[in-house]
Amino acid sequence: MRKLYVRIYFAVLASLAVFALAAGLLWRAFGEEGPWSRAYEVAATLAQNALPPPSAPKAEQQAALERLAANLRADIALFAPDRSPLAAVGAPLPAPEAGRERGGWIHRWGGPAWVMRLPDGRWLEARASRGHRYAPYGLFLALALLALAVGVGAYPVARRLTSRLERLQAGVESLGAGELSARVKVEGSDEVARLAGFPGKLGVGGGAVWESWLGGGIEAIRNYCEADTLNTYLLYLRFQLMRCSYTPERYQSELALLRSTLDKRAEPHWREFLSLWK
């Protein structure tokens, strides 16, 4: 059986893989839909308004395209509805592939280009000029590097989260195998109880029970065990609330009953317990 930290680590990696796959599919399916599609329509209409009609001479369309492309530092080409070239600025661009019916990104070896279909049927294609292009799929590369960094960083976190449990498991298995001299180091600091606002351990602590017994501190051990049991019960109540087995009203009622019961006790460890209970 794999160790617990390995299973947690693989679960993190699997979650990253599923997230990356889902993000890629959503980007591919909806990247050009939604609010962006309206922006593309507006841009196509503005471009058409700045250009002469399709029936205008090529020289006139060339001049208009040069004015439109001024200071853009991009290669731009205008194609007729049948994808024949009408005008171009900068390096030549191939026409949109046959079968394309709408605008969007075109990924080629020469670099990605953006193509818009104007309302009159013409095609306007643009590509950043050499020296101002970015690497294709740069966003996906950045996401892949981020996922790799998270995957690498998750390993020591998963290892640390389960290290105490693994040492406890090893100790219990040793005892179960008959090695009665096996001992498990007490490492916890009541993190769960204190995080929930409960008092946590009081008195001697689990690591000092044997020494207290040898010294005759039976009452201190009993007080410690009683407070420990009550912390466990309080965490049980919180767990019941978290998994919706208890309503908030039932949970508060149980806490009130416990407080009222302890208020009637005069022992010092219960007085201390109540003073630490937030």
PASEBA-1860 file (N, C-alpha, C; in nm, 3 decimals):
! residues 278
1> MRKLYVRI> 0.085/-0.121/0.000/0.000/0.000/0.000/0.088/0.125/0.000 ~ 0.055/0.219/-0.085/0.133/0.342/-0.090/0.117/0.420/0.041 ~ 0.221/0.491/0.078/0.214/0.576/0.197/0.112/0.687/0.174 ~ 0.061/0.739/0.285/-0.045/0.839/0.278/0.000/0.963/0.204 ~ 0.123/1.009/0.229/0.170/1.132/0.165/0.182/1.114/0.014 ~ 0.215/0.992/-0.031/0.223/0.966/-0.175/0.085/0.975/-0.238 ~ -0.014/0.921/-0.170/-0.151/0.927/-0.223/-0.202/1.071/-0.228 ~ -0.171/1.148/-0.123/-0.212/1.289/-0.124/-0.142/1.364/-0.236
9> YFAVLASL> -0.014/1.336/-0.254/0.063/1.404/-0.360/0.007/1.371/-0.497 ~ -0.021/1.244/-0.521/-0.079/1.205/-0.649/-0.217/1.267/-0.670 ~ -0.292/1.283/-0.561/-0.423/1.348/-0.572/-0.407/1.494/-0.614 ~ -0.305/1.562/-0.559/-0.279/1.701/-0.599/-0.240/1.707/-0.746 ~ -0.152/1.617/-0.790/-0.110/1.616/-0.931/-0.228/1.586/-1.023 ~ -0.312/1.492/-0.982/-0.429/1.460/-1.065/-0.523/1.579/-1.074 ~ -0.540/1.651/-0.964/-0.626/1.770/-0.965/-0.570/1.876/-1.059 ~ -0.439/1.895/-1.057/-0.376/1.991/-1.147/-0.397/1.951/-1.293
17> AVFALAAG> -0.381/1.821/-1.321/-0.399/1.773/-1.458/-0.542/1.794/-1.505 ~ -0.638/1.763/-1.419/-0.779/1.782/-1.456/-0.810/1.929/-1.478 ~ -0.755/2.015/-1.390/-0.777/2.158/-1.406/-0.719/2.210/-1.537 ~ -0.596/2.167/-1.567/-0.532/2.212/-1.692/-0.610/2.165/-1.813 ~ -0.655/2.040/-1.809/-0.732/1.987/-1.922/-0.864/2.061/-1.938 ~ -0.933/2.083/-1.826/-1.062/2.155/-1.832/-1.043/2.298/-1.881 ~ -0.936/2.366/-1.832/-0.910/2.503/-1.876/-0.882/2.507/-2.025 ~ -0.804/2.410/-2.076/-0.776/2.407/-2.218/-0.900/2.384/-2.302
25> LLWRAFGE> -0.985/2.291/-2.256/-1.108/2.263/-2.331/-1.202/2.383/-2.330 ~ -1.213/2.448/-2.214/-1.301/2.566/-2.206/-1.248/2.679/-2.293 ~ -1.115/2.697/-2.292/-1.056/2.801/-2.375/-1.082/2.773/-2.523 ~ -1.067/2.647/-2.561/-1.087/2.611/-2.701/-1.233/2.624/-2.742 ~ -1.323/2.591/-2.648/-1.465/2.592/-2.681/-1.526/2.732/-2.672 ~ -1.482/2.811/-2.573/-1.550/2.938/-2.547/-1.458/3.059/-2.550 ~ -1.334/3.040/-2.588/-1.239/3.152/-2.585/-1.280/3.268/-2.675 ~ -1.350/3.238/-2.782/-1.390/3.343/-2.875/-1.540/3.369/-2.870
33> EGPWSRAY> -1.605/3.315/-2.768/-1.748/3.337/-2.753/-1.772/3.441/-2.644 ~ -1.897/3.454/-2.605/-1.932/3.542/-2.495/-1.911/3.688/-2.527 ~ -1.873/3.768/-2.425/-1.858/3.913/-2.445/-1.756/3.948/-2.551 ~ -1.652/3.862/-2.570/-1.550/3.894/-2.669/-1.606/3.894/-2.810 ~ -1.704/3.808/-2.838/-1.756/3.801/-2.974/-1.816/3.934/-3.016 ~ -1.880/4.003/-2.924/-1.937/4.134/-2.955/-1.827/4.235/-2.985 ~ -1.717/4.227/-2.910/-1.605/4.318/-2.936/-1.546/4.293/-3.074 ~ -1.539/4.165/-3.115/-1.487/4.133/-3.247/-1.579/4.189/-3.357
41> EVAATLAQ> -1.710/4.182/-3.334/-1.805/4.235/-3.432/-1.788/4.386/-3.446 ~ -1.770/4.454/-3.333/-1.751/4.600/-3.338/-1.622/4.634/-3.411 ~ -1.514/4.560/-3.383/-1.388/4.586/-3.451/-1.399/4.563/-3.600 ~ -1.471/4.457/-3.640/-1.489/4.429/-3.783/-1.569/4.539/-3.851 ~ -1.670/4.590/-3.783/-1.752/4.698/-3.841/-1.672/4.826/-3.853 ~ -1.591/4.859/-3.751/-1.507/4.978/-3.758/-1.406/4.968/-3.873 ~ -1.346/4.849/-3.890/-1.252/4.831/-3.999/-1.320/4.848/-4.134 ~ -1.440/4.794/-4.148/-1.512/4.808/-4.275/-1.546/4.954/-4.302
49> NALPPPSA> -1.583/5.028/-4.197/-1.616/5.170/-4.217/-1.494/5.251/-4.260 ~ -1.375/5.205/-4.220/-1.253/5.278/-4.257/-1.201/5.239/-4.394 ~ -1.257/5.136/-4.453/-1.212/5.088/-4.584/-1.314/5.123/-4.692 ~ -1.268/5.135/-4.814/-1.363/5.158/-4.924/-1.446/5.033/-4.948 ~ -1.553/5.042/-5.024/-1.637/4.924/-5.049/-1.563/4.818/-5.128 ~ -1.611/4.695/-5.126/-1.543/4.587/-5.198/-1.526/4.614/-5.348 ~ -1.616/4.692/-5.404/-1.610/4.718/-5.548/-1.507/4.825/-5.585 ~ -1.446/4.891/-5.487/-1.349/4.997/-5.516/-1.223/4.939/-5.580
57> PKAEQQAA> -1.151/5.016/-5.660/-1.026/4.967/-5.720/-0.926/4.923/-5.615 ~ -0.839/4.830/-5.649/-0.741/4.778/-5.556/-0.648/4.888/-5.505 ~ -0.616/4.985/-5.593/-0.527/5.092/-5.550/-0.590/5.172/-5.437 ~ -0.720/5.197/-5.448/-0.789/5.271/-5.342/-0.793/5.190/-5.213 ~ -0.814/5.058/-5.224/-0.817/4.974/-5.105/-0.677/4.964/-5.043 ~ -0.574/4.964/-5.127/-0.437/4.960/-5.076/-0.406/5.086/-4.996 ~ -0.444/5.201/-5.051/-0.418/5.327/-4.982/-0.492/5.334/-4.849 ~ -0.617/5.287/-4.849/-0.695/5.289/-4.725/-0.635/5.194/-4.621
65> LERLAANL> -0.587/5.079/-4.666/-0.527/4.984/-4.573/-0.398/5.039/-4.514 ~ -0.321/5.111/-4.594/-0.197/5.171/-4.544/-0.227/5.275/-4.437 ~ -0.333/5.352/-4.457/-0.372/5.449/-4.354/-0.419/5.377/-4.227 ~ -0.493/5.269/-4.245/-0.544/5.194/-4.130/-0.430/5.129/-4.052 ~ -0.325/5.086/-4.123/-0.215/5.014/-4.059/-0.105/5.105/-4.010 ~ -0.118/5.234/-4.026/-0.012/5.326/-3.987/0.020/5.312/-3.839 ~ 0.150/5.299/-3.806/0.202/5.293/-3.669/0.157/5.169/-3.592 ~ 0.105/5.068/-3.661/0.061/4.947/-3.592/0.173/4.846/-3.574
73> RADIALFA> 0.281/4.858/-3.650/0.393/4.763/-3.645/0.342/4.620/-3.660 ~ 0.264/4.600/-3.766/0.205/4.470/-3.792/0.195/4.447/-3.942 ~ 0.194/4.321/-3.980/0.167/4.282/-4.118/0.016/4.267/-4.132 ~ -0.042/4.334/-4.231/-0.187/4.334/-4.247/-0.220/4.304/-4.393 ~ -0.322/4.225/-4.414/-0.365/4.192/-4.549/-0.516/4.194/-4.556 ~ -0.568/4.236/-4.671/-0.711/4.241/-4.695/-0.743/4.146/-4.810 ~ -0.842/4.060/-4.788/-0.879/3.960/-4.887/-1.026/3.977/-4.925 ~ -1.056/3.947/-5.048/-1.194/3.950/-5.098/-1.273/3.836/-5.036
81> PDRSPLAA> -1.406/3.837/-5.051/-1.486/3.727/-4.996/-1.443/3.590/-5.048 ~ -1.389/3.586/-5.171/-1.342/3.457/-5.225/-1.198/3.428/-5.184 ~ -1.142/3.511/-5.091/-1.008/3.496/-5.034/-0.895/3.532/-5.131 ~ -0.927/3.601/-5.236/-0.823/3.652/-5.324/-0.768/3.782/-5.265 ~ -0.637/3.810/-5.279/-0.578/3.928/-5.216/-0.626/4.058/-5.279 ~ -0.651/4.158/-5.194/-0.691/4.291/-5.241/-0.585/4.395/-5.207 ~ -0.525/4.386/-5.090/-0.423/4.483/-5.047/-0.342/4.421/-4.935 ~ -0.220/4.472/-4.913/-0.134/4.419/-4.808/-0.036/4.525/-4.764
89> VGAPLPAP> 0.000/4.520/-4.636/0.100/4.609/-4.578/0.197/4.521/-4.498 ~ 0.327/4.537/-4.523/0.426/4.455/-4.454/0.449/4.324/-4.526 ~ 0.494/4.225/-4.451/0.522/4.094/-4.509/0.393/4.029/-4.557 ~ 0.402/3.951/-4.665/0.281/3.888/-4.719/0.223/3.786/-4.622 ~ 0.093/3.779/-4.620/0.021/3.686/-4.536/-0.062/3.592/-4.623 ~ -0.067/3.464/-4.591/-0.153/3.373/-4.666/-0.299/3.399/-4.634 ~ -0.384/3.369/-4.728/-0.527/3.389/-4.708/-0.582/3.292/-4.605 ~ -0.691/3.328/-4.539/-0.756/3.232/-4.448/-0.787/3.102/-4.519
97> EAGRERGG> -0.772/2.992/-4.450/-0.790/2.863/-4.512/-0.934/2.843/-4.558 ~ -0.948/2.764/-4.662/-1.080/2.733/-4.715/-1.160/2.657/-4.610 ~ -1.286/2.689/-4.601/-1.372/2.625/-4.504/-1.393/2.707/-4.379 ~ -1.307/2.804/-4.352/-1.326/2.893/-4.237/-1.441/2.987/-4.264 ~ -1.531/2.999/-4.169/-1.648/3.084/-4.186/-1.652/3.200/-4.088 ~ -1.557/3.206/-3.997/-1.559/3.312/-3.897/-1.417/3.349/-3.861 ~ -1.404/3.462/-3.792/-1.272/3.509/-3.754/-1.216/3.433/-3.636 ~ -1.094/3.471/-3.600/-1.030/3.408/-3.486/-0.880/3.397/-3.508
105> WIHRWGGP> -0.815/3.327/-3.417/-0.671/3.308/-3.426/-0.637/3.203/-3.531 ~ -0.530/3.229/-3.604/-0.474/3.132/-3.697/-0.330/3.106/-3.653 ~ -0.298/2.981/-3.625/-0.163/2.947/-3.578/-0.086/2.883/-3.693 ~ 0.021/2.953/-3.734/0.106/2.904/-3.842/0.251/2.906/-3.795 ~ 0.339/2.844/-3.878/0.480/2.843/-3.844/0.539/2.984/-3.844 ~ 0.484/3.071/-3.924/0.535/3.207/-3.929/0.493/3.294/-3.813 ~ 0.411/3.240/-3.727/0.363/3.317/-3.613/0.211/3.326/-3.615 ~ 0.149/3.342/-3.500/0.004/3.349/-3.494/-0.048/3.477/-3.559
113> AWVMRLPD> -0.163/3.467/-3.622/-0.227/3.583/-3.685/-0.372/3.587/-3.642 ~ -0.428/3.707/-3.647/-0.569/3.724/-3.614/-0.643/3.764/-3.740 ~ -0.754/3.699/-3.769/-0.831/3.727/-3.889/-0.973/3.764/-3.849 ~ -1.027/3.867/-3.917/-1.165/3.910/-3.894/-1.242/3.901/-4.025 ~ -1.363/3.855/-4.017/-1.450/3.857/-4.134/-1.538/3.980/-4.125 ~ -1.522/4.071/-4.221/-1.598/4.195/-4.220/-1.743/4.167/-4.257 ~ -1.834/4.255/-4.218/-1.976/4.232/-4.250/-2.003/4.219/-4.400 ~ -1.919/4.281/-4.485/-1.942/4.271/-4.630/-1.880/4.146/-4.691
121> GRWLEARA> -1.822/4.058/-4.607/-1.768/3.933/-4.656/-1.618/3.930/-4.675 ~ -1.554/4.048/-4.676/-1.408/4.050/-4.691/-1.340/4.000/-4.563 ~ -1.210/3.968/-4.577/-1.132/3.918/-4.466/-1.016/4.015/-4.438 ~ -0.998/4.049/-4.311/-0.886/4.134/-4.270/-0.800/4.053/-4.174 ~ -0.673/4.035/-4.214/-0.583/3.952/-4.136/-0.465/4.035/-4.088 ~ -0.423/4.014/-3.964/-0.312/4.091/-3.906/-0.220/3.997/-3.828 ~ -0.090/4.030/-3.834/0.011/3.955/-3.760/0.117/4.053/-3.714 ~ 0.159/4.041/-3.589/0.263/4.130/-3.538/0.389/4.114/-3.622
129> SRGHRYAP> 0.453/4.226/-3.652/0.573/4.220/-3.734/0.686/4.152/-3.658 ~ 0.784/4.102/-3.731/0.896/4.031/-3.670/0.966/4.122/-3.569 ~ 0.994/4.071/-3.453/1.056/4.150/-3.347/0.956/4.196/-3.244 ~ 0.825/4.185/-3.278/0.720/4.224/-3.182/0.623/4.111/-3.158 ~ 0.662/3.990/-3.196/0.574/3.875/-3.176/0.604/3.810/-3.043 ~ 0.504/3.741/-2.993/0.523/3.661/-2.873/0.515/3.515/-2.912 ~ 0.569/3.432/-2.826/0.571/3.289/-2.858/0.430/3.233/-2.863 ~ 0.398/3.151/-2.964/0.266/3.089/-2.970/0.242/3.005/-2.844
137> YGLFLALA> 0.117/3.003/-2.803/0.076/2.927/-2.686/0.152/2.971/-2.561 ~ 0.191/3.098/-2.555/0.264/3.146/-2.438/0.184/3.132/-2.310 ~ 0.052/3.155/-2.319/-0.032/3.142/-2.200/-0.031/2.999/-2.149 ~ -0.042/2.903/-2.240/-0.045/2.764/-2.199/0.090/2.721/-2.143 ~ 0.197/2.776/-2.201/0.330/2.745/-2.147/0.343/2.799/-2.005 ~ 0.294/2.922/-1.982/0.300/2.979/-1.847/0.217/2.897/-1.749 ~ 0.099/2.850/-1.792/0.016/2.767/-1.705/0.085/2.635/-1.675 ~ 0.152/2.578/-1.777/0.223/2.452/-1.754/0.336/2.469/-1.653
145> LLALAVGV> 0.410/2.580/-1.666/0.519/2.606/-1.571/0.464/2.629/-1.431 ~ 0.350/2.698/-1.422/0.288/2.721/-1.291/0.244/2.589/-1.230 ~ 0.183/2.502/-1.312/0.141/2.372/-1.261/0.260/2.289/-1.215 ~ 0.371/2.299/-1.290/0.492/2.226/-1.251/0.544/2.279/-1.117 ~ 0.544/2.411/-1.100/0.592/2.468/-0.974/0.504/2.425/-0.857 ~ 0.372/2.425/-0.879/0.282/2.381/-0.772/0.304/2.234/-0.741 ~ 0.322/2.153/-0.846/0.346/2.011/-0.825/0.472/1.984/-0.746 ~ 0.579/2.056/-0.779/0.705/2.038/-0.707/0.691/2.086/-0.562
153> GAYPVARR> 0.626/2.201/-0.543/0.610/2.254/-0.407/0.514/2.174/-0.322 ~ 0.422/2.100/-0.386/0.323/2.024/-0.308/0.384/1.902/-0.241 ~ 0.495/1.852/-0.296/0.552/1.730/-0.240/0.597/1.747/-0.094 ~ 0.681/1.846/-0.061/0.721/1.860/0.079/0.604/1.894/0.170 ~ 0.504/1.965/0.116/0.387/1.998/0.198/0.310/1.871/0.234 ~ 0.286/1.786/0.132/0.215/1.661/0.157/0.296/1.571/0.251 ~ 0.427/1.572/0.233/0.513/1.490/0.320/0.505/1.535/0.465 ~ 0.504/1.667/0.485/0.499/1.719/0.622/0.362/1.696/0.685
161> LTSRLERL> 0.256/1.708/0.606/0.122/1.693/0.661/0.099/1.555/0.721 ~ 0.160/1.454/0.661/0.130/1.317/0.703/0.242/1.253/0.783 ~ 0.352/1.324/0.805/0.466/1.261/0.872/0.430/1.214/1.013 ~ 0.355/1.294/1.087/0.318/1.253/1.222/0.230/1.128/1.219 ~ 0.133/1.127/1.126/0.045/1.011/1.118/0.123/0.885/1.084 ~ 0.222/0.900/0.996/0.301/0.782/0.959/0.384/0.731/1.075 ~ 0.441/0.823/1.153/0.517/0.779/1.270/0.425/0.713/1.374 ~ 0.305/0.770/1.390/0.209/0.709/1.482/0.168/0.571/1.433
169> QAGVESLG> 0.143/0.559/1.301/0.106/0.430/1.245/0.217/0.326/1.265 ~ 0.340/0.368/1.242/0.452/0.275/1.259/0.462/0.229/1.404 ~ 0.440/0.321/1.500/0.447/0.284/1.640/0.336/0.188/1.679 ~ 0.215/0.216/1.630/0.102/0.128/1.663/0.123/-0.011/1.602 ~ 0.173/-0.016/1.480/0.199/-0.145/1.416/0.306/-0.223/1.492 ~ 0.406/-0.151/1.544/0.509/-0.218/1.622/0.450/-0.278/1.749 ~ 0.364/-0.203/1.816/0.299/-0.256/1.935/0.211/-0.375/1.900 ~ 0.138/-0.364/1.788/0.053/-0.474/1.746/0.131/-0.599/1.711
177> AGELSARV> 0.257/-0.581/1.669/0.341/-0.696/1.636/0.407/-0.755/1.760 ~ 0.378/-0.699/1.878/0.433/-0.757/2.001/0.556/-0.687/2.054 ~ 0.597/-0.579/1.992/0.715/-0.506/2.039/0.671/-0.407/2.146 ~ 0.660/-0.453/2.266/0.603/-0.373/2.375/0.693/-0.259/2.419 ~ 0.816/-0.261/2.378/0.908/-0.151/2.413/0.896/-0.032/2.318 ~ 0.814/-0.046/2.213/0.799/0.062/2.113/0.733/0.183/2.178 ~ 0.779/0.300/2.143/0.723/0.424/2.194/0.701/0.520/2.076 ~ 0.597/0.603/2.088/0.567/0.703/1.986/0.587/0.840/2.047
185> KVEGSDEV> 0.669/0.920/1.985/0.697/1.053/2.038/0.573/1.141/2.029 ~ 0.542/1.213/2.136/0.429/1.306/2.138/0.472/1.435/2.069 ~ 0.410/1.463/1.952/0.451/1.579/1.873/0.341/1.683/1.857 ~ 0.218/1.645/1.883/0.108/1.738/1.860/0.104/1.851/1.960 ~ 0.041/1.960/1.922/0.027/2.076/2.010/-0.120/2.121/2.016 ~ -0.210/2.023/2.005/-0.354/2.054/2.011/-0.396/2.151/1.902 ~ -0.338/2.138/1.783/-0.369/2.233/1.676/-0.517/2.235/1.642 ~ -0.579/2.116/1.631/-0.719/2.110/1.590/-0.809/2.169/1.696
193> ARLAGFPG> -0.788/2.132/1.822/-0.873/2.185/1.930/-0.859/2.335/1.942 ~ -0.736/2.385/1.937/-0.716/2.530/1.951/-0.768/2.606/1.829 ~ -0.757/2.545/1.713/-0.812/2.609/1.594/-0.963/2.624/1.605 ~ -1.027/2.527/1.670/-1.172/2.532/1.689/-1.213/2.620/1.806 ~ -1.114/2.674/1.880/-1.147/2.762/1.992/-1.167/2.689/2.124 ~ -1.123/2.562/2.132/-1.138/2.484/2.254/-1.007/2.489/2.335 ~ -1.013/2.457/2.466/-0.895/2.476/2.551/-0.774/2.391/2.514 ~ -0.795/2.269/2.466/-0.682/2.181/2.438/-0.634/2.113/2.566
201> KLGVGGGA> -0.516/2.053/2.557/-0.465/1.975/2.669/-0.432/2.064/2.789 ~ -0.460/2.008/2.907/-0.426/2.076/3.031/-0.338/1.984/3.116 ~ -0.252/2.041/3.193/-0.177/1.963/3.290/-0.055/1.892/3.232 ~ -0.039/1.766/3.269/0.087/1.697/3.245/0.117/1.673/3.098 ~ 0.016/1.644/3.017/0.040/1.611/2.877/0.073/1.464/2.859 ~ 0.046/1.413/2.739/0.063/1.271/2.713/0.205/1.222/2.727 ~ 0.303/1.308/2.696/0.441/1.265/2.701/0.496/1.252/2.842 ~ 0.422/1.301/2.940/0.474/1.298/3.078/0.391/1.212/3.170
209> VWESWLGG> 0.301/1.132/3.113/0.212/1.050/3.197/0.291/0.947/3.277 ~ 0.385/0.880/3.213/0.460/0.775/3.282/0.542/0.832/3.397 ~ 0.607/0.944/3.371/0.687/1.006/3.477/0.597/1.051/3.592 ~ 0.478/1.103/3.559/0.386/1.145/3.664/0.338/1.026/3.745 ~ 0.315/0.915/3.677/0.272/0.794/3.750/0.380/0.745/3.846 ~ 0.503/0.749/3.796/0.613/0.706/3.883/0.627/0.798/4.002 ~ 0.592/0.927/3.984/0.603/1.023/4.093/0.479/1.031/4.179 ~ 0.381/0.945/4.153/0.261/0.944/4.235/0.157/1.048/4.195
217> GIEAIRNY> 0.170/1.107/4.078/0.075/1.210/4.036/-0.048/1.154/3.970 ~ -0.116/1.066/4.039/-0.233/1.001/3.981/-0.346/1.100/3.956 ~ -0.364/1.193/4.050/-0.472/1.291/4.032/-0.446/1.382/3.911 ~ -0.320/1.421/3.891/-0.286/1.504/3.774/-0.312/1.430/3.644 ~ -0.283/1.300/3.645/-0.309/1.219/3.525/-0.459/1.210/3.499 ~ -0.537/1.190/3.607/-0.682/1.180/3.591/-0.739/1.312/3.538 ~ -0.694/1.422/3.593/-0.742/1.552/3.547/-0.708/1.575/3.400 ~ -0.587/1.535/3.363/-0.544/1.549/3.223/-0.634/1.467/3.131
225> CEADTLNT> -0.662/1.343/3.172/-0.745/1.255/3.087/-0.888/1.307/3.077 ~ -0.940/1.360/3.186/-1.077/1.414/3.182/-1.086/1.532/3.086 ~ -0.990/1.625/3.095/-0.991/1.741/3.005/-0.970/1.698/2.860 ~ -0.885/1.597/2.840/-0.861/1.547/2.705/-0.988/1.487/2.646 ~ -1.061/1.414/2.729/-1.186/1.354/2.683/-1.288/1.461/2.644 ~ -1.293/1.567/2.723/-1.389/1.673/2.694/-1.351/1.748/2.565 ~ -1.221/1.766/2.542/-1.179/1.826/2.415/-1.223/1.740/2.297 ~ -1.208/1.609/2.312/-1.250/1.516/2.205/-1.400/1.526/2.181
233> YLLYLRFQ> -1.476/1.536/2.289/-1.621/1.547/2.274/-1.660/1.678/2.205 ~ -1.592/1.787/2.239/-1.621/1.915/2.175/-1.589/1.910/2.025 ~ -1.480/1.844/1.991/-1.446/1.829/1.849/-1.549/1.741/1.778 ~ -1.600/1.642/1.849/-1.706/1.558/1.792/-1.830/1.642/1.761 ~ -1.867/1.729/1.855/-1.982/1.816/1.831/-1.958/1.906/1.711 ~ -1.837/1.963/1.698/-1.807/2.050/1.585/-1.813/1.970/1.454 ~ -1.764/1.848/1.456/-1.768/1.763/1.337/-1.912/1.734/1.297 ~ -1.998/1.708/1.395/-2.139/1.684/1.364/-2.203/1.807/1.300
241> LMRCSYTP> -2.162/1.925/1.345/-2.213/2.049/1.285/-2.161/2.064/1.143 ~ -2.033/2.036/1.121/-1.973/2.054/0.989/-2.034/1.960/0.886 ~ -2.071/1.840/0.926/-2.129/1.746/0.829/-2.283/1.749/0.829 ~ -2.335/1.856/0.894/-2.480/1.885/0.892/-2.564/1.779/0.962 ~ -2.505/1.700/1.050/-2.585/1.610/1.131/-2.653/1.685/1.245 ~ -2.589/1.796/1.288/-2.647/1.885/1.387/-2.680/2.019/1.321 ~ -2.793/2.074/1.357/-2.822/2.210/1.315/-2.744/2.306/1.403 ~ -2.723/2.431/1.360/-2.656/2.527/1.448/-2.724/2.541/1.583
249> ERYQSELA> -2.856/2.530/1.586/-2.929/2.541/1.712/-2.899/2.421/1.803 ~ -2.896/2.302/1.743/-2.863/2.182/1.823/-2.720/2.191/1.875 ~ -2.629/2.237/1.791/-2.489/2.249/1.833/-2.475/2.344/1.951 ~ -2.536/2.462/1.940/-2.528/2.559/2.049/-2.594/2.507/2.176 ~ -2.702/2.430/2.159/-2.769/2.373/2.276/-2.679/2.275/2.349 ~ -2.606/2.192/2.272/-2.514/2.097/2.335/-2.401/2.169/2.407 ~ -2.349/2.276/2.347/-2.242/2.352/2.413/-2.293/2.417/2.541 ~ -2.414/2.471/2.535/-2.470/2.537/2.654/-2.490/2.436/2.767
257> LLRSTLDK> -2.535/2.316/2.732/-2.554/2.213/2.833/-2.421/2.175/2.898 ~ -2.318/2.164/2.816/-2.187/2.128/2.870/-2.132/2.239/2.959 ~ -2.147/2.364/2.917/-2.098/2.474/3.000/-2.171/2.478/3.134 ~ -2.303/2.463/3.129/-2.380/2.470/3.254/-2.342/2.356/3.348 ~ -2.307/2.239/3.290/-2.264/2.127/3.374/-2.130/2.156/3.440 ~ -2.037/2.213/3.362/-1.906/2.245/3.419/-1.913/2.358/3.520 ~ -2.006/2.450/3.501/-2.019/2.561/3.596/-2.050/2.511/3.737 ~ -2.108/2.391/3.745/-2.145/2.337/3.875/-2.030/2.262/3.941
265> RAEPHWRE> -1.919/2.248/3.868/-1.804/2.175/3.922/-1.703/2.273/3.979 ~ -1.646/2.237/4.093/-1.554/2.328/4.162/-1.408/2.288/4.145 ~ -1.378/2.174/4.079/-1.240/2.130/4.067/-1.158/2.231/3.989 ~ -1.033/2.254/4.029/-0.949/2.356/3.963/-0.930/2.333/3.813 ~ -0.917/2.206/3.770/-0.892/2.185/3.627/-1.015/2.220/3.543 ~ -1.136/2.206/3.602/-1.254/2.248/3.526/-1.267/2.400/3.526 ~ -1.227/2.463/3.634/-1.226/2.610/3.635/-1.129/2.663/3.527 ~ -1.014/2.598/3.516/-0.915/2.640/3.415/-0.970/2.611/3.275
273> FLSLWK> -1.035/2.497/3.261/-1.091/2.460/3.130/-1.192/2.565/3.083 ~ -1.282/2.606/3.173/-1.381/2.707/3.136/-1.318/2.841/3.104 ~ -1.213/2.875/3.176/-1.148/3.005/3.151/-1.080/3.011/3.014 ~ -1.038/2.894/2.964/-0.970/2.889/2.833/-1.066/2.864/2.718 ~ -1.189/2.828/2.750/-1.288/2.798/2.645/-1.342/2.928/2.588 ~ -1.315/2.955/2.464/-1.357/3.082/2.401/-1.504/3.077/2.367
END
